[in-house]
Amino acid sequence: MVKLSIGLLDMGYREDNKSPLSTIEEIIEYAVQADELNFSRFWLTEHHDDDINLSYGSPEMLIALI
């Protein structure tokens, strides 16, 4: 199968009733599915504020898990 020339971007926002950890687990599952579907890239946004609805602030920390 040929890889698609399209990537996916995850913003890291979470629902009010979910913990940051469960959202991070969902992001990891999302990245795995993107890889299985042969997407060319998976992007994580970087945040510079302390919004409580964000599951992570630094994509470098999360990309190591993915």
C-alpha angles and dihedrals in degrees: 000000000000117000115248117241092228132096137201127232124208117198097194097232117148136200118257093247096052129083121234089246094056090048091051089051089053091049090053091050089048091053092048091051090048089054092048089052090051099243110171098227142013114205130197121198124233118229129206101186137069099244108162090216093066118096095202139012103199121048090200091069094050098041089061089061093047 
